[in-house]
């Protein structure tokens, strides 16, 4: 599900999509809103997911205002040309 705070940016050469970035803009980090306040589950697999959210809450709590990049990709033959960097800079400025 795409949330209202999700940003999706693309880089094109003519009509061809050559890069994408998707995430949450600064100040609206999606992971900071996914908390696991309930006690640790007994089920091993559920406990792994629960622990992940505990770790995220701890790490992100120290960051101040920040965003979250979920996905970033650039056409492999175009790596090294700065497309990914420009996409990330645009996401940070969103």
Phi, psi and omega in degrees: 000130177271123180274162182296337180271001181284136173248143176225117182239147179229153174244135183233149167243106188065236179265000186264124175285121183243353178198151179216153170218140181221136179178202180247138180288163178307135181089354181227036182306120182298321183291333179292341181264359180255094182255157176235076185285346181289162178296160179302128179290155177283329180294129185302314183293318177293327179294326178297313179296317179301315181295322176304312181293326175296317180295319178299312181301319180292312182291315183289333178298338181267355190273340189075205181291127181204165176247192181214122176264117180273317183217142173212135180207145175225141176311123185308323181291349180252009177300146177088001181262001177089007180296312179299317179299316180294321177297315180295320177297320178294321178295320180292334180269353184294000000 
